[in-house]
Amino acid sequence: MSSPANKKYKTQASAGKVMLTIFWNVNGPILVHFQEKGQTVTSAQYSDMLVNELKPTIQLKRLGTSLKKSIVAS
């Protein structure tokens, strides 16, 4: 008795992984940030994202949250 032939599968190249950072409150997403491909998150980049992206977004959406209470300045 012979064993069945091995099946061969075609593989496809992956689109790659993407780092996503999301900030939300009870109403839903506030900010969705995709990290550039090949980049790692450092404390300096994260701090810049908080100051340059999250803070203005919160101000635009008028959440009424005091940033001094929710974000510790570095």
N, CA, C and O atoms as a CHARMM CRD file, in Angstrom:
* protein
*
  296
    1    1 MET  N      0.82500  -1.17400   0.00000 PROA 1      0.00000
    2    1 MET  CA     0.00000   0.00000   0.00000 PROA 1      0.00000
    3    1 MET  C      0.87700   1.24800   0.00000 PROA 1      0.00000
    4    1 MET  O      1.85200   1.31800   0.74900 PROA 1      0.00000
    5    2 SER  N      0.54800   2.21800  -0.81900 PROA 2      0.00000
    6    2 SER  CA     1.33100   3.44800  -0.84500 PROA 2      0.00000
    7    2 SER  C      0.56400   4.56000  -0.14900 PROA 2      0.00000
    8    2 SER  O     -0.66600   4.57000  -0.14400 PROA 2      0.00000
    9    3 SER  N      1.29500   5.48800   0.43400 PROA 3      0.00000
   10    3 SER  CA     0.65100   6.60800   1.12100 PROA 3      0.00000
   11    3 SER  C      0.22400   7.65000   0.09600 PROA 3      0.00000
   12    3 SER  O      0.80500   7.73400  -0.98700 PROA 3      0.00000
   13    4 PRO  N     -0.78500   8.44100   0.43200 PROA 4      0.00000
   14    4 PRO  CA    -1.24600   9.45500  -0.52500 PROA 4      0.00000
   15    4 PRO  C     -0.16000  10.49600  -0.78500 PROA 4      0.00000
   16    4 PRO  O      0.68300  10.75500   0.07400 PROA 4      0.00000
   17    5 ALA  N     -0.18900  11.07700  -1.95700 PROA 5      0.00000
   18    5 ALA  CA     0.80300  12.09000  -2.33600 PROA 5      0.00000
   19    5 ALA  C      0.62900  13.33700  -1.47500 PROA 5      0.00000
   20    5 ALA  O     -0.48700  13.71200  -1.11600 PROA 5      0.00000
   21    6 ASN  N      1.74500  13.96300  -1.15400 PROA 6      0.00000
   22    6 ASN  CA     1.69900  15.21100  -0.38400 PROA 6      0.00000
   23    6 ASN  C      1.07600  16.31900  -1.22200 PROA 6      0.00000
   24    6 ASN  O      1.35300  16.44400  -2.41400 PROA 6      0.00000
   25    7 LYS  N      0.23200  17.11800  -0.58300 PROA 7      0.00000
   26    7 LYS  CA    -0.37000  18.24500  -1.28100 PROA 7      0.00000
   27    7 LYS  C      0.59100  19.41900  -1.23100 PROA 7      0.00000
   28    7 LYS  O      1.26200  19.64400  -0.22400 PROA 7      0.00000
   29    8 LYS  N      0.65300  20.15700  -2.31600 PROA 8      0.00000
   30    8 LYS  CA     1.49500  21.34600  -2.36700 PROA 8      0.00000
   31    8 LYS  C      0.58900  22.57100  -2.36400 PROA 8      0.00000
   32    8 LYS  O     -0.38100  22.64300  -3.11800 PROA 8      0.00000
   33    9 TYR  N      0.91600  23.52000  -1.51800 PROA 9      0.00000
   34    9 TYR  CA     0.12000  24.72800  -1.38400 PROA 9      0.00000
   35    9 TYR  C      0.91600  25.91300  -1.88300 PROA 9      0.00000
   36    9 TYR  O      2.13000  25.99700  -1.69300 PROA 9      0.00000
   37   10 LYS  N      0.22100  26.81300  -2.51600 PROA 10     0.00000
   38   10 LYS  CA     0.85300  28.05200  -2.96000 PROA 10     0.00000
   39   10 LYS  C      0.80800  29.05400  -1.81400 PROA 10     0.00000
   40   10 LYS  O     -0.22300  29.20200  -1.15700 PROA 10     0.00000
   41   11 THR  N      1.89000  29.72500  -1.57700 PROA 11     0.00000
   42   11 THR  CA     1.93200  30.73800  -0.53000 PROA 11     0.00000
   43   11 THR  C      1.93600  32.12400  -1.15300 PROA 11     0.00000
   44   11 THR  O      2.41500  32.31700  -2.27000 PROA 11     0.00000
   45   12 GLN  N      1.40300  33.07000  -0.42200 PROA 12     0.00000
   46   12 GLN  CA     1.39400  34.46000  -0.86000 PROA 12     0.00000
   47   12 GLN  C      2.20300  35.28800   0.12500 PROA 12     0.00000
   48   12 GLN  O      2.19400  35.04000   1.33000 PROA 12     0.00000
   49   13 ALA  N      2.89200  36.26300  -0.41000 PROA 13     0.00000
   50   13 ALA  CA     3.67200  37.15500   0.45100 PROA 13     0.00000
   51   13 ALA  C      2.72100  37.94800   1.34500 PROA 13     0.00000
   52   13 ALA  O      1.67300  38.41300   0.89700 PROA 13     0.00000
   53   14 SER  N      3.09800  38.09400   2.60900 PROA 14     0.00000
   54   14 SER  CA     2.29800  38.84400   3.56100 PROA 14     0.00000
   55   14 SER  C      2.40800  40.33200   3.27300 PROA 14     0.00000
   56   14 SER  O      3.43800  40.80400   2.79200 PROA 14     0.00000
   57   15 ALA  N      1.35800  41.05900   3.56500 PROA 15     0.00000
   58   15 ALA  CA     1.37200  42.51900   3.39100 PROA 15     0.00000
   59   15 ALA  C      2.25900  43.17000   4.43700 PROA 15     0.00000
   60   15 ALA  O      2.62800  44.33500   4.29100 PROA 15     0.00000
   61   16 GLY  N      2.60600  42.44600   5.48500 PROA 16     0.00000
   62   16 GLY  CA     3.46500  42.98300   6.53500 PROA 16     0.00000
   63   16 GLY  C      2.65300  43.41700   7.73500 PROA 16     0.00000
   64   16 GLY  O      1.42900  43.53500   7.67200 PROA 16     0.00000
   65   17 LYS  N      3.34300  43.64800   8.81100 PROA 17     0.00000
   66   17 LYS  CA     2.68700  44.06700  10.04600 PROA 17     0.00000
   67   17 LYS  C      2.72200  45.57600  10.16000 PROA 17     0.00000
   68   17 LYS  O      3.65800  46.23000   9.70000 PROA 17     0.00000
   69   18 VAL  N      1.69500  46.11500  10.77500 PROA 18     0.00000
   70   18 VAL  CA     1.59600  47.55500  10.96700 PROA 18     0.00000
   71   18 VAL  C      1.28500  47.80400  12.43800 PROA 18     0.00000
   72   18 VAL  O      0.41000  47.15700  13.01300 PROA 18     0.00000
   73   19 MET  N      2.00400  48.74500  13.04200 PROA 19     0.00000
   74   19 MET  CA     1.75900  49.11500  14.44100 PROA 19     0.00000
   75   19 MET  C      0.66900  50.18100  14.47300 PROA 19     0.00000
   76   19 MET  O      0.74500  51.19100  13.77400 PROA 19     0.00000
   77   20 LEU  N     -0.33200  49.93800  15.28700 PROA 20     0.00000
   78   20 LEU  CA    -1.45400  50.85500  15.42100 PROA 20     0.00000
   79   20 LEU  C     -1.55600  51.30300  16.87600 PROA 20     0.00000
   80   20 LEU  O     -1.53700  50.47800  17.79000 PROA 20     0.00000
   81   21 THR  N     -1.66400  52.60700  17.08100 PROA 21     0.00000
   82   21 THR  CA    -1.92000  53.15800  18.40400 PROA 21     0.00000
   83   21 THR  C     -3.27400  53.84200  18.33200 PROA 21     0.00000
   84   21 THR  O     -3.52300  54.65100  17.43800 PROA 21     0.00000
   85   22 ILE  N     -4.14400  53.51400  19.27400 PROA 22     0.00000
   86   22 ILE  CA    -5.47600  54.10400  19.27100 PROA 22     0.00000
   87   22 ILE  C     -5.81000  54.64000  20.65900 PROA 22     0.00000
   88   22 ILE  O     -5.55700  53.98700  21.67200 PROA 22     0.00000
   89   23 PHE  N     -6.37300  55.81900  20.68200 PROA 23     0.00000
   90   23 PHE  CA    -6.83700  56.44500  21.92100 PROA 23     0.00000
   91   23 PHE  C     -8.35100  56.58700  21.80500 PROA 23     0.00000
   92   23 PHE  O     -8.86500  56.98300  20.75900 PROA 23     0.00000
   93   24 TRP  N     -9.06300  56.26100  22.88700 PROA 24     0.00000
   94   24 TRP  CA   -10.51200  56.35700  22.84300 PROA 24     0.00000
   95   24 TRP  C    -11.06700  56.74100  24.19300 PROA 24     0.00000
   96   24 TRP  O    -10.38200  56.69500  25.21400 PROA 24     0.00000
   97   25 ASN  N    -12.33600  57.12300  24.16700 PROA 25     0.00000
   98   25 ASN  CA   -13.07300  57.36500  25.39600 PROA 25     0.00000
   99   25 ASN  C    -14.40400  56.63700  25.27900 PROA 25     0.00000
  100   25 ASN  O    -14.56400  55.80400  24.38600 PROA 25     0.00000
  101   26 VAL  N    -15.35600  56.92100  26.14600 PROA 26     0.00000
  102   26 VAL  CA   -16.62900  56.20400  26.13700 PROA 26     0.00000
  103   26 VAL  C    -17.42100  56.43100  24.85200 PROA 26     0.00000
  104   26 VAL  O    -18.28600  55.62500  24.50900 PROA 26     0.00000
  105   27 ASN  N    -17.13400  57.51600  24.14300 PROA 27     0.00000
  106   27 ASN  CA   -17.84500  57.82600  22.90200 PROA 27     0.00000
  107   27 ASN  C    -17.23300  57.16600  21.67700 PROA 27     0.00000
  108   27 ASN  O    -17.83900  57.17700  20.60600 PROA 27     0.00000
  109   28 GLY  N    -16.04200  56.58900  21.81400 PROA 28     0.00000
  110   28 GLY  CA   -15.39100  55.93800  20.67600 PROA 28     0.00000
  111   28 GLY  C    -13.97800  56.44900  20.47900 PROA 28     0.00000
  112   28 GLY  O    -13.41200  57.09900  21.35800 PROA 28     0.00000
  113   29 PRO  N    -13.41000  56.14800  19.31400 PROA 29     0.00000
  114   29 PRO  CA   -12.02000  56.53100  19.03200 PROA 29     0.00000
  115   29 PRO  C    -11.82700  58.04600  19.01300 PROA 29     0.00000
  116   29 PRO  O    -12.66100  58.79100  18.49800 PROA 29     0.00000
  117   30 ILE  N    -10.71200  58.47400  19.58500 PROA 30     0.00000
  118   30 ILE  CA   -10.32700  59.88100  19.54200 PROA 30     0.00000
  119   30 ILE  C     -9.24900  60.07100  18.47700 PROA 30     0.00000
  120   30 ILE  O     -9.31700  60.99200  17.66300 PROA 30     0.00000
  121   31 LEU  N     -8.25300  59.18400  18.49700 PROA 31     0.00000
  122   31 LEU  CA    -7.14400  59.27900  17.56100 PROA 31     0.00000
  123   31 LEU  C     -6.69400  57.87500  17.17700 PROA 31     0.00000
  124   31 LEU  O     -6.52600  57.00900  18.03500 PROA 31     0.00000
  125   32 VAL  N     -6.50100  57.66200  15.88400 PROA 32     0.00000
  126   32 VAL  CA    -5.95600  56.40800  15.36100 PROA 32     0.00000
  127   32 VAL  C     -4.66200  56.76900  14.64500 PROA 32     0.00000
  128   32 VAL  O     -4.66100  57.56400  13.70500 PROA 32     0.00000
  129   33 HSD  N     -3.55800  56.17700  15.09900 PROA 33     0.00000
  130   33 HSD  CA    -2.24300  56.51300  14.55100 PROA 33     0.00000
  131   33 HSD  C     -1.54700  55.23700  14.07100 PROA 33     0.00000
  132   33 HSD  O     -1.36300  54.29500  14.84300 PROA 33     0.00000
  133   34 PHE  N     -1.16300  55.21300  12.79800 PROA 34     0.00000
  134   34 PHE  CA    -0.41500  54.09900  12.24300 PROA 34     0.00000
  135   34 PHE  C      1.06600  54.46200  12.22800 PROA 34     0.00000
  136   34 PHE  O      1.44600  55.51600  11.71800 PROA 34     0.00000
  137   35 GLN  N      1.89300  53.59500  12.78500 PROA 35     0.00000
  138   35 GLN  CA     3.33500  53.80300  12.79600 PROA 35     0.00000
  139   35 GLN  C      3.87400  53.52400  11.39300 PROA 35     0.00000
  140   35 GLN  O      3.38200  52.63200  10.70200 PROA 35     0.00000
  141   36 GLU  N      4.87300  54.28000  10.98100 PROA 36     0.00000
  142   36 GLU  CA     5.47600  54.05600   9.67300 PROA 36     0.00000
  143   36 GLU  C      6.11300  52.67500   9.61800 PROA 36     0.00000
  144   36 GLU  O      6.63800  52.18000  10.61600 PROA 36     0.00000
  145   37 LYS  N      6.06200  52.06800   8.45700 PROA 37     0.00000
  146   37 LYS  CA     6.60600  50.71900   8.27800 PROA 37     0.00000
  147   37 LYS  C      8.09400  50.69700   8.61800 PROA 37     0.00000
  148   37 LYS  O      8.85900  51.54800   8.16400 PROA 37     0.00000
  149   38 GLY  N      8.48500  49.72700   9.41300 PROA 38     0.00000
  150   38 GLY  CA     9.88900  49.56300   9.78300 PROA 38     0.00000
  151   38 GLY  C     10.31600  50.40100  10.97600 PROA 38     0.00000
  152   38 GLY  O     11.46100  50.29200  11.41600 PROA 38     0.00000
  153   39 GLN  N      9.43400  51.23300  11.51100 PROA 39     0.00000
  154   39 GLN  CA     9.76500  52.09400  12.64500 PROA 39     0.00000
  155   39 GLN  C      9.37800  51.41200  13.95500 PROA 39     0.00000
  156   39 GLN  O      8.40000  50.66600  14.01000 PROA 39     0.00000
  157   40 THR  N     10.13400  51.66800  14.98200 PROA 40     0.00000
  158   40 THR  CA     9.77400  51.20400  16.31200 PROA 40     0.00000
  159   40 THR  C      9.32800  52.40500  17.13800 PROA 40     0.00000
  160   40 THR  O      9.70300  53.54000  16.84500 PROA 40     0.00000
  161   41 VAL  N      8.54600  52.15800  18.14500 PROA 41     0.00000
  162   41 VAL  CA     8.03800  53.23900  18.99500 PROA 41     0.00000
  163   41 VAL  C      9.05800  53.50500  20.10000 PROA 41     0.00000
  164   41 VAL  O      9.41600  52.60600  20.86100 PROA 41     0.00000
  165   42 THR  N      9.51000  54.73300  20.17500 PROA 42     0.00000
  166   42 THR  CA    10.39900  55.15200  21.25000 PROA 42     0.00000
  167   42 THR  C      9.62100  56.08700  22.16800 PROA 42     0.00000
  168   42 THR  O      8.54800  56.57300  21.81200 PROA 42     0.00000
  169   43 SER  N     10.16600  56.32800  23.33300 PROA 43     0.00000
  170   43 SER  CA     9.48300  57.22500  24.27100 PROA 43     0.00000
  171   43 SER  C      9.36900  58.63500  23.69600 PROA 43     0.00000
  172   43 SER  O      8.37100  59.31900  23.92300 PROA 43     0.00000
  173   44 ALA  N     10.38400  59.07000  22.95300 PROA 44     0.00000
  174   44 ALA  CA    10.34900  60.40600  22.35700 PROA 44     0.00000
  175   44 ALA  C      9.25600  60.49500  21.29100 PROA 44     0.00000
  176   44 ALA  O      8.53500  61.49000  21.22200 PROA 44     0.00000
  177   45 GLN  N      9.13300  59.45500  20.46100 PROA 45     0.00000
  178   45 GLN  CA     8.09100  59.45300  19.43300 PROA 45     0.00000
  179   45 GLN  C      6.69900  59.41800  20.06600 PROA 45     0.00000
  180   45 GLN  O      5.78600  60.10200  19.60400 PROA 45     0.00000
  181   46 TYR  N      6.54400  58.62900  21.10800 PROA 46     0.00000
  182   46 TYR  CA     5.25600  58.51800  21.78200 PROA 46     0.00000
  183   46 TYR  C      4.88200  59.85600  22.42600 PROA 46     0.00000
  184   46 TYR  O      3.73500  60.29300  22.34000 PROA 46     0.00000
  185   47 SER  N      5.84800  60.49600  23.06500 PROA 47     0.00000
  186   47 SER  CA     5.60900  61.79400  23.68700 PROA 47     0.00000
  187   47 SER  C      5.22200  62.82900  22.63400 PROA 47     0.00000
  188   47 SER  O      4.29900  63.61700  22.84500 PROA 47     0.00000
  189   48 ASP  N      5.92900  62.82800  21.49400 PROA 48     0.00000
  190   48 ASP  CA     5.59100  63.74500  20.40700 PROA 48     0.00000
  191   48 ASP  C      4.17700  63.49300  19.88400 PROA 48     0.00000
  192   48 ASP  O      3.44900  64.43500  19.57000 PROA 48     0.00000
  193   49 MET  N      3.79400  62.22200  19.79300 PROA 49     0.00000
  194   49 MET  CA     2.45200  61.88600  19.32600 PROA 49     0.00000
  195   49 MET  C      1.40000  62.44200  20.29400 PROA 49     0.00000
  196   49 MET  O      0.36600  62.95200  19.86400 PROA 49     0.00000
  197   50 LEU  N      1.66700  62.34300  21.59200 PROA 50     0.00000
  198   50 LEU  CA     0.72600  62.87300  22.58200 PROA 50     0.00000
  199   50 LEU  C      0.56000  64.38200  22.43900 PROA 50     0.00000
  200   50 LEU  O     -0.55500  64.90200  22.47700 PROA 50     0.00000
  201   51 VAL  N      1.67600  65.07200  22.27300 PROA 51     0.00000
  202   51 VAL  CA     1.64700  66.54200  22.22100 PROA 51     0.00000
  203   51 VAL  C      1.17900  67.05500  20.86200 PROA 51     0.00000
  204   51 VAL  O      0.35700  67.96800  20.79500 PROA 51     0.00000
  205   52 ASN  N      1.69700  66.47400  19.77500 PROA 52     0.00000
  206   52 ASN  CA     1.44700  67.01300  18.44100 PROA 52     0.00000
  207   52 ASN  C      0.20400  66.45700  17.75100 PROA 52     0.00000
  208   52 ASN  O     -0.31000  67.07600  16.82000 PROA 52     0.00000
  209   53 GLU  N     -0.28100  65.30800  18.18900 PROA 53     0.00000
  210   53 GLU  CA    -1.44800  64.72400  17.53600 PROA 53     0.00000
  211   53 GLU  C     -2.64200  64.58500  18.47600 PROA 53     0.00000
  212   53 GLU  O     -3.75000  65.00700  18.14300 PROA 53     0.00000
  213   54 LEU  N     -2.42200  63.99700  19.64100 PROA 54     0.00000
  214   54 LEU  CA    -3.54600  63.73600  20.53700 PROA 54     0.00000
  215   54 LEU  C     -4.10600  65.02200  21.14500 PROA 54     0.00000
  216   54 LEU  O     -5.32000  65.22400  21.15500 PROA 54     0.00000
  217   55 LYS  N     -3.25000  65.87200  21.63800 PROA 55     0.00000
  218   55 LYS  CA    -3.71500  67.11000  22.28700 PROA 55     0.00000
  219   55 LYS  C     -4.55400  67.96300  21.33300 PROA 55     0.00000
  220   55 LYS  O     -5.65000  68.38000  21.70500 PROA 55     0.00000
  221   56 PRO  N     -4.06800  68.24100  20.09400 PROA 56     0.00000
  222   56 PRO  CA    -4.91100  69.03200  19.18400 PROA 56     0.00000
  223   56 PRO  C     -6.21600  68.32600  18.80000 PROA 56     0.00000
  224   56 PRO  O     -7.24400  68.97700  18.61400 PROA 56     0.00000
  225   57 THR  N     -6.17200  67.00700  18.68400 PROA 57     0.00000
  226   57 THR  CA    -7.37800  66.25400  18.34200 PROA 57     0.00000
  227   57 THR  C     -8.41300  66.37200  19.45300 PROA 57     0.00000
  228   57 THR  O     -9.60100  66.55500  19.18800 PROA 57     0.00000
  229   58 ILE  N     -7.96000  66.26700  20.68500 PROA 58     0.00000
  230   58 ILE  CA    -8.87600  66.42400  21.82200 PROA 58     0.00000
  231   58 ILE  C     -9.46100  67.82700  21.83900 PROA 58     0.00000
  232   58 ILE  O    -10.65400  68.00600  22.08300 PROA 58     0.00000
  233   59 GLN  N     -8.61900  68.82100  21.58000 PROA 59     0.00000
  234   59 GLN  CA    -9.10100  70.19900  21.57500 PROA 59     0.00000
  235   59 GLN  C    -10.12400  70.41700  20.45600 PROA 59     0.00000
  236   59 GLN  O    -11.11500  71.12100  20.64600 PROA 59     0.00000
  237   60 LEU  N     -9.87800  69.81100  19.28900 PROA 60     0.00000
  238   60 LEU  CA   -10.81400  69.96000  18.17300 PROA 60     0.00000
  239   60 LEU  C    -12.14400  69.28100  18.46000 PROA 60     0.00000
  240   60 LEU  O    -13.20000  69.79000  18.08600 PROA 60     0.00000
  241   61 LYS  N    -12.09300  68.14900  19.11400 PROA 61     0.00000
  242   61 LYS  CA   -13.32100  67.41300  19.39400 PROA 61     0.00000
  243   61 LYS  C    -14.02900  67.92900  20.64000 PROA 61     0.00000
  244   61 LYS  O    -15.12300  67.47300  20.97400 PROA 61     0.00000
  245   62 ARG  N    -13.40200  68.88300  21.32600 PROA 62     0.00000
  246   62 ARG  CA   -13.99900  69.53100  22.49600 PROA 62     0.00000
  247   62 ARG  C    -14.54100  68.52800  23.50300 PROA 62     0.00000
  248   62 ARG  O    -15.72600  68.52200  23.83800 PROA 62     0.00000
  249   63 LEU  N    -13.65000  67.69500  23.96700 PROA 63     0.00000
  250   63 LEU  CA   -14.07000  66.66000  24.90100 PROA 63     0.00000
  251   63 LEU  C    -14.34100  67.19600  26.29200 PROA 63     0.00000
  252   63 LEU  O    -14.99100  66.53000  27.09800 PROA 63     0.00000
  253   64 GLY  N    -13.85300  68.39100  26.58500 PROA 64     0.00000
  254   64 GLY  CA   -14.07600  68.95500  27.89500 PROA 64     0.00000
  255   64 GLY  C    -13.19500  68.34000  28.97000 PROA 64     0.00000
  256   64 GLY  O    -13.41500  68.56600  30.16000 PROA 64     0.00000
  257   65 THR  N    -12.19700  67.56000  28.55500 PROA 65     0.00000
  258   65 THR  CA   -11.29700  66.91400  29.50300 PROA 65     0.00000
  259   65 THR  C    -10.07400  67.79200  29.69200 PROA 65     0.00000
  260   65 THR  O     -9.49800  68.26900  28.71400 PROA 65     0.00000
  261   66 SER  N     -9.68200  68.00700  30.90000 PROA 66     0.00000
  262   66 SER  CA    -8.47400  68.76200  31.16300 PROA 66     0.00000
  263   66 SER  C     -7.26800  67.90300  30.83300 PROA 66     0.00000
  264   66 SER  O     -7.07500  66.83900  31.42200 PROA 66     0.00000
  265   67 LEU  N     -6.45600  68.36500  29.88800 PROA 67     0.00000
  266   67 LEU  CA    -5.27900  67.60000  29.49300 PROA 67     0.00000
  267   67 LEU  C     -4.27100  67.48500  30.61900 PROA 67     0.00000
  268   67 LEU  O     -3.52300  66.51000  30.68600 PROA 67     0.00000
  269   68 LYS  N     -4.24600  68.47000  31.50500 PROA 68     0.00000
  270   68 LYS  CA    -3.27800  68.41500  32.60400 PROA 68     0.00000
  271   68 LYS  C     -3.60200  67.24800  33.53000 PROA 68     0.00000
  272   68 LYS  O     -2.70300  66.69100  34.16000 PROA 68     0.00000
  273   69 LYS  N     -4.85900  66.87700  33.61900 PROA 69     0.00000
  274   69 LYS  CA    -5.24100  65.75400  34.48500 PROA 69     0.00000
  275   69 LYS  C     -4.99300  64.41800  33.79900 PROA 69     0.00000
  276   69 LYS  O     -4.66200  63.43900  34.46900 PROA 69     0.00000
  277   70 SER  N     -5.14800  64.35300  32.46400 PROA 70     0.00000
  278   70 SER  CA    -5.06700  63.06600  31.77200 PROA 70     0.00000
  279   70 SER  C     -3.70400  62.78200  31.16000 PROA 70     0.00000
  280   70 SER  O     -3.37700  61.62000  30.92100 PROA 70     0.00000
  281   71 ILE  N     -2.90100  63.80200  30.89800 PROA 71     0.00000
  282   71 ILE  CA    -1.58300  63.60300  30.30200 PROA 71     0.00000
  283   71 ILE  C     -0.54500  64.28700  31.17200 PROA 71     0.00000
  284   71 ILE  O     -0.64200  65.48300  31.44700 PROA 71     0.00000
  285   72 VAL  N      0.43400  63.53100  31.59800 PROA 72     0.00000
  286   72 VAL  CA     1.50900  64.08500  32.41600 PROA 72     0.00000
  287   72 VAL  C      2.55300  64.66800  31.47500 PROA 72     0.00000
  288   72 VAL  O      3.08400  63.95800  30.62100 PROA 72     0.00000
  289   73 ALA  N      2.84400  65.91900  31.62100 PROA 73     0.00000
  290   73 ALA  CA     3.84300  66.58400  30.76800 PROA 73     0.00000
  291   73 ALA  C      5.21400  66.03900  31.07300 PROA 73     0.00000
  292   73 ALA  O      5.56500  65.79500  32.22700 PROA 73     0.00000
  293   74 SER  N      5.98200  65.85200  30.02400 PROA 74     0.00000
  294   74 SER  CA     7.33700  65.32300  30.22300 PROA 74     0.00000
  295   74 SER  C      8.35600  66.42600  30.19200 PROA 74     0.00000
  296   74 SER  O      9.55000  66.16800  30.34200 PROA 74     0.00000
